[in-house]
Amino acid sequence: MVADVGLFCVVLGAVGALALGCTASSRQGALLTLRQLRWAAWGVLASVLAAFITLEFAFYTNDFSMAYVAQHAHSRLPVAYRLAAAWGGHEGSLLLWALLLAGWMALVAWRGCAGCVGSAGCDGVDMAGKDAAMLLARTVGVLAWLVFALVALILYGSNPFVPLPAPVSEGMDLHPLLQDPLLAWHPPLLYLGYAGLAVPFAVAIAVLRSAQPGTAWADGMRPWVLWAWAWLTLGIATGSQWAYAELGWGGWWFWDPVENASLVPWLLGTALLHSLLVTRSAGKGARWTVLLAIAAFATTLLGTFLVRSGVLMSVHAFAMDPGRGMALLVVLTLVVGGALGLYGLGAGRLPPDGVLPWRSREAVLLALVLLLCVAAGTVLLGTLYPMVLDALGVGRISVGPPYFERVMAPLMALVVVLMVPGAVMQPGTQTPTPWNWRWPALGAALSWGCLWAGGATPVVAGVMTLAVWVVATPMVHAWKSRRWTLGTGAQLAHAGVVVSMVGMTMSGTYGEEHDVRMRAGDALPMGGGVLRFVQWERHSGPNYRGYAADFVWEEPGRAPVALRSERRGYGYEGAASIVTEASIDRNGMRDVVVALREQVDAGQAWVLRVAYQPFVAWIWLGCWMMAAGSVWGTWRTVHAGDKP
């Protein structure tokens, strides 16, 4: 019964999305009133939401008559993880993505049209005969087609409501690595960003179909890009925190193919944000902006294909199916191919770029956009190159962290350098006032000299110098000009970049990682403190069995801290999966990580992975600052009418 209800809701959502896509994308789309467009979009959302709630209900009640529930749940699984298991596999994650995309579509229809999407204007007014009406209708129409494509994939071969021929009394349990609070939140946040990038993509397609597009649409596109970028930033941050805490290897980023699949659209989304500033302020770069909107969303589809198809192997990939991966590839080809074909036909109607003075703010921003695009291409090349060689039968190679770190470090350093003039120069400015740079440059030079004299490595000295440059310049600019803009979203986001950069550099340079063998009573000096192994014991939880070990971390000037790491065995009827639950002591300035590996010496000793990571928490603090700055910038743009 539950499966039938869920399937009916999915079919209803597909029919509604198809009807809305056909109507809103047609020439008659502008004849719809805003109220009609809203009701249609919210109707599609309601259908997909009902399907998702039905799936969650099946997990909550342990309805093992459904194949998807039986594969990803167990009666002993805690309720919170049972609910999160709804997106623990391919079928459920695709339904979640369709739900979030339908939600973005409903928000676009709700927000209105003035000039483009993103304003509360034209509320309840018949928009027939207005250019904004056609732009809004076509934007919603493109989103409806994307919702239909995802729902069609669900019906084609990813239906989570398929019943089992013979119901079972117990499920197979959720993947052990997914039973973590961070990874319960990671997919929804990431898919919010992925689905959010569909909005600028839809606006770009609507603009390309316009007879005289102009550049007014850039004002409406920017809030949606800011929101999507904020969610994508948080999604990547939670995934990084999960890898750091759950895998027990002491690192926060390994340039894994799945990690790269989300980083590429983030880089392109960042480039799109800065390209929009040029289009809004100077009316230039419209073609770049439209192309970046297409590319950012295209890479979300590409990343989903790579992760879900089984083409790339990763510890992060939990739902791989080559057959359904081919269906995703078909959708990717149709969406991207159609968008690029439309770009080739309609880009000529966009305003020409013209020539920008090389010392202008807009030229600096476009240089920043170019660097971010090169960085995205670098990550994409390093991710796809081994796969292409393998497919051609040339041979197998491995592209690891050394390649990415050597190429990306100088690129991102240049990005940080260009952030400063791009943030403090006013639109149209060609010659920066000398005092904008003199004192920050002096402070940066002094900090570099002090760090170098204090024995800091060249990398640390360089990064800290850049940090002083980025923070000091807007402060001096605000004080001298009496324009206190330090509270703007851009400044907060840029400060977040600096904070994350400092955390990455300090943890990578001064961090310690050790694989050691210890018995109860042993001590290990590390990072200016001592780790003592107290005892270990057998331990069991609601749906696992294993071992737990107790440690004490002693540090001069601080009270001893108790740590407890576990080695858990999940699964039933002999099909156990072994995972490590690392224990982490955090104080904001450093982390101490302890992870059990395996028993040795006839059970008398343990192999441990221990790490001392200074400033590593700053990485995620910076990500939260970036997201908060993006949200603040959205509010200021929509409600306060801030201009670039």
FINULUM-711449 format. One record per residue (C-alpha): x, y, z. Coordinates in Angstrom, 3 decimals, padded with zeros to 6 digits. Example, Ala and Ser with C-alpha at 12.3 -4.5 7.8 and 13.67 -1.06 7.14 Angstrom:
BEGIN
      east     north        up
   012.300  -004.500   007.800
   013.670  -001.060   007.140
This chain:
BEGIN
      east     north        up
   000.000   000.000   000.000
   002.775   002.452   000.942
   004.699   001.611  -002.233
   001.602   002.226  -004.364
   001.013   005.634  -002.768
   004.626   006.641  -003.301
   004.630   005.512  -006.919
   001.375   007.376  -007.581
   002.889   010.592  -006.196
   005.990   010.168  -008.366
   003.855   009.669  -011.487
   001.719   012.684  -010.541
   004.856   014.785  -010.137
   006.153   013.662  -013.530
   002.880   014.535  -015.257
   002.714   017.905  -013.517
   006.335   018.784  -014.341
   005.829   017.760  -017.985
   002.675   019.875  -018.312
   004.293   022.879  -016.612
   007.437   022.548  -018.708
   005.493   022.414  -021.977
   003.209   025.320  -021.056
   005.719   027.689  -019.452
   008.372   027.129  -022.129
   005.989   027.835  -025.006
   005.204   031.201  -026.555
   001.962   031.218  -024.570
   003.843   030.971  -021.284
   003.636   034.707  -020.690
  -000.152   034.494  -020.824
  -000.055   032.796  -017.433
  -000.662   035.040  -014.473
   001.870   034.920  -011.689
  -000.720   033.224  -009.492
  -001.259   030.437  -012.058
   002.485   029.914  -012.416
   002.861   029.687  -008.661
   000.048   027.180  -008.210
   001.423   024.953  -010.946
   004.952   025.006  -009.498
   003.748   024.395  -005.948
   001.563   021.547  -007.210
   004.599   019.773  -008.669
   006.486   020.352  -005.425
   003.613   018.947  -003.380
   003.551   015.745  -005.473
   007.293   015.092  -005.156
   007.221   016.018  -001.459
   004.386   013.546  -000.856
   006.465   010.828  -002.524
   009.464   011.630  -000.346
   007.388   011.690   002.844
   005.970   008.303   001.863
   009.493   006.938   001.511
   010.486   008.356   004.892
   007.396   006.764   006.447
   008.416   003.398   005.015
   011.841   003.721   006.640
   010.372   004.910   009.929
   008.029   001.917   010.131
   010.655  -000.602   008.899
   008.543  -001.569   005.897
   010.818  -004.325   004.588
   008.295  -005.268   001.915
   009.974  -002.537  -000.187
   013.291  -003.505  -001.763
   014.945  -000.136  -001.185
   014.064  -000.090   002.527
   015.239  -003.684   002.965
   018.584  -002.853   001.355
   019.347   000.224   003.463
   017.722  -000.225   006.881
   017.559  -002.545   009.867
   015.147  -002.751   012.767
   017.965  -001.971   015.230
   019.102   001.078   013.294
   018.512   004.271   015.351
   015.528   006.300   014.151
   017.629   009.280   013.062
   019.728   007.084   010.786
   016.645   005.273   009.501
   015.288   008.611   008.299
   018.661   009.569   006.805
   018.809   006.185   005.072
   016.153   007.503   002.677
   018.986   009.146   000.729
   021.570   006.474   001.500
   021.248   004.848  -001.944
   020.891   005.808  -005.581
   017.095   005.779  -005.743
   016.496   007.839  -002.617
   019.212   010.383  -003.363
   017.746   010.938  -006.831
   014.305   011.491  -005.296
   015.848   013.944  -002.807
   017.481   015.836  -005.657
   014.172   016.001  -007.556
   012.445   017.268  -004.398
   014.986   020.023  -003.820
   014.927   021.034  -007.477
   011.137   021.257  -007.346
   011.511   023.392  -004.223
   013.832   025.820  -006.002
   011.375   025.978  -008.905
   008.509   026.853  -006.549
   010.626   029.555  -004.892
   011.469   031.060  -008.279
   007.791   031.209  -009.201
   006.962   032.693  -005.794
   009.603   035.439  -005.804
   008.276   037.186  -008.923
   009.730   038.733  -011.992
   010.813   042.383  -011.964
   013.509   042.500  -014.643
   014.182   038.816  -014.016
   013.879   036.273  -011.281
   014.780   037.329  -007.761
   012.543   040.311  -007.038
   009.266   040.471  -005.203
   007.787   042.766  -007.842
   004.708   042.065  -009.954
   003.085   040.212  -007.068
  -000.330   039.001  -008.137
  -000.372   041.063  -011.334
  -001.262   039.705  -014.747
   002.097   039.758  -016.482
   000.861   039.259  -020.052
   002.700   041.384  -022.558
   005.719   042.053  -020.355
   009.248   040.929  -021.159
   009.681   039.944  -017.525
   006.692   037.647  -017.824
   008.234   035.661  -020.633
   011.595   035.523  -018.883
   010.058   034.232  -015.663
   007.799   031.747  -017.435
   010.668   030.330  -019.465
   012.874   030.119  -016.378
   010.228   028.138  -014.512
   009.654   026.072  -017.649
   013.323   025.054  -017.844
   013.298   024.079  -014.175
   010.130   022.062  -014.727
   011.807   020.177  -017.566
   014.759   019.398  -015.299
   012.393   018.119  -012.598
   010.672   015.977  -015.198
   014.031   014.555  -016.347
   014.960   013.526  -012.795
   011.535   012.051  -012.065
   011.643   010.197  -015.389
   014.990   008.697  -014.332
   013.341   007.544  -011.117
   010.513   005.880  -013.013
   012.864   004.433  -015.636
   015.167   002.453  -013.382
   015.621   004.112  -009.993
   012.242   003.605  -008.374
   012.571   003.383  -004.567
   009.006   002.048  -004.249
   009.563  -001.332  -005.920
   008.118  -004.087  -003.683
   009.954  -007.297  -002.941
   008.433  -010.465  -004.469
   008.787  -012.129  -001.078
   008.869  -009.700   001.891
   011.703  -010.241   004.369
   011.578  -009.922   008.131
   014.816  -007.964   008.458
   016.816  -005.448   006.425
   020.462  -005.446   005.364
   021.305  -002.282   007.372
   022.634   001.103   006.292
   026.241   001.302   005.116
   028.340   001.713   008.291
   030.218   004.760   007.008
   026.889   006.526   006.478
   025.912   006.094   010.119
   027.361   009.427   011.146
   025.594   012.729   011.917
   027.768   014.697   009.500
   027.055   012.415   006.581
   023.358   012.464   007.412
   023.422   016.224   006.680
   026.014   016.197   003.903
   023.849   014.951   000.964
   020.904   017.334   001.582
   023.226   020.333   001.836
   025.199   019.295  -001.238
   022.065   018.647  -003.291
   020.643   022.002  -002.187
   023.684   023.559  -003.831
   023.473   021.331  -006.902
   019.771   022.014  -007.393
   020.272   025.711  -006.643
   022.740   026.030  -009.516
   019.910   024.928  -011.809
   018.253   028.334  -011.270
   020.999   030.443  -012.926
   021.166   027.755  -015.608
   017.440   028.160  -016.246
   017.759   031.959  -016.282
   020.609   031.646  -018.786
   018.500   029.459  -021.092
   015.585   031.899  -020.810
   017.911   034.792  -021.629
   019.290   033.000  -024.688
   015.742   032.576  -025.985
   014.956   036.267  -025.560
   014.891   038.548  -028.590
   016.570   041.460  -026.776
   018.038   040.068  -023.548
   020.021   043.091  -022.337
   021.720   042.719  -018.917
   018.903   043.475  -016.437
   018.559   039.762  -015.774
   021.925   039.776  -013.935
   020.330   041.562  -010.962
   017.811   038.779  -010.566
   020.274   035.937  -011.108
   022.723   036.988  -008.396
   020.645   036.172  -005.260
   020.009   032.651  -006.508
   023.692   032.085  -007.231
   024.577   033.358  -003.750
   022.106   030.982  -002.083
   023.211   027.990  -004.143
   026.892   028.795  -003.506
   026.256   029.021   000.252
   024.572   025.608   000.396
   027.241   024.042  -001.810
   029.954   025.463   000.457
   028.301   023.931   003.530
   027.801   020.627   001.713
   031.483   020.391   000.819
   032.472   021.441   004.352
   030.340   018.766   006.041
   031.690   016.129   003.642
   035.229   017.185   004.479
   034.489   017.076   008.214
   033.006   013.613   007.825
   036.121   012.315   006.059
   038.275   013.860   008.762
   036.301   012.444   011.690
   034.937   009.157   010.349
   037.661   007.633   008.187
   040.226   007.947   010.959
   043.180   008.896   008.770
   043.629   012.375   010.220
   043.201   014.278   006.954
   040.489   016.629   005.748
   040.982   016.438   001.957
   042.604   013.823  -000.256
   041.688   015.072  -003.743
   039.431   012.061  -004.058
   037.442   011.904  -007.351
   034.165   012.284  -005.441
   035.540   015.275  -003.549
   036.647   016.802  -006.843
   033.200   016.229  -008.338
   031.742   018.758  -005.901
   034.726   021.137  -005.923
   034.525   021.843  -009.677
   030.983   023.320  -009.616
   031.953   025.281  -006.491
   034.879   026.883  -008.336
   032.713   027.639  -011.376
   029.965   028.987  -009.106
   032.521   031.313  -007.507
   033.593   032.459  -010.969
   029.942   033.037  -011.880
   029.426   035.255  -008.823
   032.306   037.519  -009.825
   031.338   037.550  -013.487
   027.869   038.708  -012.459
   029.428   041.721  -010.722
   030.966   042.821  -014.012
   027.719   042.285  -015.902
   025.694   044.200  -013.308
   028.046   047.152  -012.888
   029.463   047.659  -016.385
   027.107   045.743  -018.649
   030.102   043.708  -019.852
   030.853   040.012  -019.810
   027.234   038.892  -020.343
   028.334   036.066  -022.632
   030.853   034.872  -020.066
   028.207   034.985  -017.356
   025.690   032.959  -019.344
   028.321   030.393  -020.312
   029.474   030.051  -016.692
   025.874   029.533  -015.540
   025.583   026.658  -018.021
   028.970   025.203  -017.096
   028.380   025.325  -013.327
   025.165   023.305  -013.550
   026.603   020.985  -016.200
   029.409   019.999  -013.818
   026.871   019.106  -011.124
   025.321   016.629  -013.562
   028.763   015.391  -014.574
   029.758   014.910  -010.946
   026.568   012.978  -010.232
   027.243   010.734  -013.222
   030.821   010.054  -012.137
   029.823   009.257  -008.562
   026.751   007.149  -009.327
   027.849   005.272  -012.458
   030.746   003.287  -011.002
   033.211   004.890  -013.435
   035.267   006.186  -010.521
   035.996   004.142  -007.424
   036.039   005.975  -004.112
   035.422   005.431  -000.432
   032.856   008.234  -000.768
   030.773   006.448  -003.427
   027.997   004.350  -001.879
   025.495   003.864  -004.708
   027.133   002.886  -007.981
   025.242   001.268  -010.853
   026.637   001.312  -014.435
   023.201   000.755  -015.999
   021.571   003.695  -014.285
   024.776   005.649  -014.809
   024.169   005.419  -018.548
   020.711   006.922  -018.064
   022.335   009.817  -016.205
   024.801   010.167  -019.081
   021.928   010.461  -021.553
   020.329   013.227  -019.466
   023.713   014.956  -019.134
   024.247   014.825  -022.898
   020.802   016.158  -023.716
   020.888   018.973  -021.156
   024.442   020.150  -021.805
   024.318   019.573  -025.559
   021.021   021.411  -025.866
   022.230   024.303  -023.698
   025.481   024.736  -025.636
   023.609   024.530  -028.940
   021.240   027.238  -027.756
   024.224   029.294  -026.600
   025.752   029.060  -030.055
   022.507   030.317  -031.598
   021.610   033.000  -029.055
   024.905   034.367  -027.710
   025.099   036.839  -030.571
   022.045   038.671  -029.224
   023.748   039.330  -025.893
   025.463   042.707  -025.431
   029.046   042.689  -026.751
   031.801   042.621  -024.165
   033.830   045.539  -025.487
   037.213   046.554  -024.107
   037.839   047.126  -020.409
   040.684   049.319  -019.082
   043.235   046.940  -017.654
   043.461   048.875  -014.364
   039.703   048.910  -013.788
   037.834   046.938  -011.161
   035.986   045.022  -013.867
   039.279   043.914  -015.462
   040.477   042.649  -012.070
   037.238   040.697  -011.592
   037.462   039.138  -015.056
   041.065   038.099  -014.328
   039.783   036.496  -011.139
   037.090   034.696  -013.141
   039.703   033.393  -015.570
   041.886   032.050  -012.751
   038.935   030.277  -011.131
   038.001   028.704  -014.479
   041.584   027.500  -014.950
   041.503   026.029  -011.443
   038.234   024.213  -012.192
   039.672   022.905  -015.456
   042.788   021.721  -013.649
   040.787   019.727  -011.107
   038.529   018.307  -013.820
   041.489   017.291  -015.970
   043.228   015.541  -013.097
   040.007   013.692  -012.276
   039.029   012.606  -015.801
   042.447   012.004  -017.374
   043.090   008.605  -015.711
   039.557   007.480  -016.600
   039.957   008.468  -020.269
   043.296   006.675  -020.577
   041.813   003.548  -019.033
   038.801   003.668  -021.383
   041.111   004.009  -024.423
   043.202   001.051  -023.273
   046.372   003.139  -023.105
   047.069   002.144  -019.528
   046.261   003.041  -015.959
   047.747   005.972  -014.114
   047.020   007.530  -010.767
   046.727   011.295  -010.335
   047.053   012.052  -006.630
   047.504   014.947  -004.205
   050.990   016.004  -005.440
   049.607   017.006  -008.853
   046.683   018.982  -007.456
   048.667   020.670  -004.700
   051.493   021.812  -006.976
   049.138   023.213  -009.603
   046.355   024.571  -007.409
   048.504   026.302  -004.765
   049.896   029.047  -007.070
   046.534   029.485  -008.782
   044.686   030.012  -005.511
   047.438   032.326  -004.244
   046.848   034.543  -007.291
   043.093   034.389  -006.623
   043.642   035.652  -003.068
   045.907   038.458  -004.317
   043.230   039.633  -006.775
   040.465   039.432  -004.157
   041.705   042.628  -002.513
   041.524   045.141  -005.392
   038.346   043.508  -006.637
   036.718   044.053  -003.246
   037.764   047.633  -002.459
   037.786   049.317  -005.877
   034.523   050.962  -006.871
   032.778   050.143  -010.147
   034.420   051.963  -013.033
   037.513   052.878  -010.990
   040.657   052.825  -013.099
   043.356   054.131  -010.752
   043.303   053.026  -007.101
   044.033   055.714  -004.534
   047.573   055.224  -003.184
   046.532   055.050   000.483
   044.309   052.077  -000.387
   047.456   050.001  -000.761
   050.339   051.698   001.032
   049.604   050.785   004.655
   048.264   047.273   003.986
   051.333   046.545   001.863
   053.583   047.806   004.663
   051.754   045.637   007.223
   052.037   042.605   004.965
   055.760   043.194   004.451
   056.353   043.556   008.203
   054.413   040.372   008.947
   056.436   038.499   006.359
   059.689   039.740   007.885
   058.646   038.812   011.412
   057.518   035.348   010.396
   060.640   034.717   008.360
   062.849   035.849   011.251
   060.842   033.617   013.597
   061.663   030.521   011.593
   058.419   030.101   009.664
   058.597   028.164   006.427
   058.331   030.155   003.166
   054.844   028.751   002.563
   053.559   029.736   006.007
   055.163   033.183   005.783
   053.634   033.733   002.352
   050.158   032.634   003.372
   050.122   034.711   006.546
   051.334   037.713   004.549
   048.441   037.253   002.121
   046.069   036.962   005.079
   047.254   040.296   006.490
   046.927   041.859   003.025
   043.353   040.628   002.543
   042.169   041.680   006.010
   044.026   044.988   006.333
   043.221   046.494   002.936
   039.415   046.763   003.327
   039.895   048.024   006.893
   042.147   050.868   005.732
   039.845   051.545   002.799
   036.817   051.798   005.098
   038.606   054.067   007.579
   039.974   056.447   004.971
   036.817   056.678   002.897
   034.443   056.648   005.883
   032.502   053.933   004.068
   032.216   051.205   006.689
   031.518   048.258   004.450
   033.289   045.637   006.550
   029.939   044.102   007.402
   029.058   043.341   003.799
   028.663   039.780   002.703
   031.600   039.976   000.301
   034.029   041.031   003.030
   032.814   038.291   005.366
   033.110   035.660   002.630
   036.598   036.864   001.697
   037.611   036.744   005.361
   036.309   033.171   005.426
   038.574   032.298   002.504
   041.532   033.664   004.469
   040.581   031.783   007.637
   040.265   028.494   005.718
   043.535   029.166   003.917
   045.359   029.709   007.217
   043.880   026.496   008.616
   044.925   024.492   005.569
   048.462   025.865   005.611
   049.113   025.513   009.329
   047.667   021.999   009.613
   049.481   020.869   006.478
   052.818   022.356   007.552
   052.949   021.743   011.285
   050.593   018.792   011.695
   051.835   015.413   012.899
   050.498   011.999   011.930
   051.750   008.677   013.317
   050.944   004.999   012.906
   052.069   003.433   016.190
   051.724   000.200   018.148
   050.692   000.718   021.779
   049.674  -001.355   024.770
   047.636  -000.267   027.768
   049.925   001.876   029.910
   052.103   003.134   027.025
   052.646   006.857   026.370
   053.369   008.744   023.127
   054.886   012.277   023.093
   053.321   014.369   020.310
   052.708   018.028   019.512
   054.035   019.290   022.827
   051.865   016.905   024.846
   051.622   013.232   025.782
   049.009   010.661   024.753
   048.532   007.845   027.294
   046.805   004.553   026.497
   044.679   003.715   029.571
   042.707   000.559   028.705
   040.578  -001.189   026.108
   037.437  -003.319   026.353
   034.756  -005.015   024.324
   031.905  -002.678   023.511
   028.485  -002.945   021.853
   025.787  -000.537   020.704
   022.231  -000.764   019.368
   023.302  -002.227   016.010
   027.029  -002.963   016.296
   029.650  -004.800   018.323
   033.334  -004.117   018.715
   036.021  -002.645   020.917
   036.566   000.675   022.681
   039.855   002.085   023.913
   040.342   004.856   026.470
   043.143   007.414   026.258
   044.210   010.519   028.152
   045.750   013.553   026.462
   048.020   015.606   028.703
   049.165   019.052   027.637
   051.157   021.610   029.668
   048.909   024.220   031.252
   045.677   022.304   030.544
   043.646   019.720   032.420
   043.955   016.117   031.136
   041.387   015.196   028.486
   039.780   011.750   028.186
   039.473   010.274   024.664
   037.607   007.148   023.611
   038.056   005.568   020.189
   036.034   002.609   018.914
   036.390  -000.187   016.390
   032.864  -001.219   015.391
   031.541  -004.226   013.528
   028.208  -003.649   011.789
   026.020  -006.253   010.127
   024.187  -009.384   011.049
   024.199  -013.059   010.151
   027.975  -013.006   009.709
   028.094  -010.140   007.201
   029.914  -007.662   009.426
   031.576  -004.457   008.216
   034.373  -003.041   010.339
   034.723   000.723   010.728
   036.678   003.015   013.032
   035.139   005.761   015.139
   037.939   008.217   015.789
   038.039   010.292   018.953
   038.922   013.971   018.584
   039.736   016.586   021.195
   039.191   020.107   019.829
   039.984   023.462   021.391
   039.866   025.717   018.320
   043.650   026.007   018.012
   044.477   022.333   017.531
   042.909   018.864   017.248
   044.175   015.620   018.735
   042.891   012.603   016.785
   043.071   008.970   017.933
   041.792   006.062   015.819
   041.973   002.326   016.480
   043.289   000.280   013.573
   043.720  -003.381   014.470
   044.731  -005.724   017.265
   048.226  -007.234   017.195
   050.475  -009.295   019.440
   047.751  -011.853   020.187
   045.320  -009.166   021.270
   047.705  -007.518   023.698
   048.419  -004.374   021.635
   046.726  -002.094   019.126
   047.900  -000.338   015.992
   046.744   003.275   016.248
   046.506   006.216   013.895
   047.138   009.396   015.896
   047.375   012.957   014.633
   048.050   016.423   015.999
   046.489   019.037   013.721
   047.007   022.736   014.575
   044.371   025.212   013.337
   042.493   022.518   011.405
   039.147   023.720   012.819
   039.750   027.040   011.065
   039.157   025.309   007.742
   035.491   024.687   008.544
   035.108   027.949   010.433
   036.128   029.700   007.229
   033.567   027.691   005.256
   030.809   028.790   007.629
   031.982   032.386   007.279
   031.853   032.069   003.485
   028.318   030.691   003.610
   027.210   033.356   006.111
   028.691   036.076   003.912
   026.814   034.692   000.929
   023.520   034.661   002.831
   024.137   038.179   004.121
   024.913   039.339   000.605
   021.662   037.815  -000.622
   019.638   039.614   002.028
   021.343   042.927   001.306
   020.773   042.510  -002.430
   017.103   041.594  -002.186
   015.948   043.729   000.760
   018.364   046.647   000.883
   018.886   047.031  -002.843
   022.697   046.948  -002.623
   024.499   047.383  -005.902
   027.954   046.045  -006.710
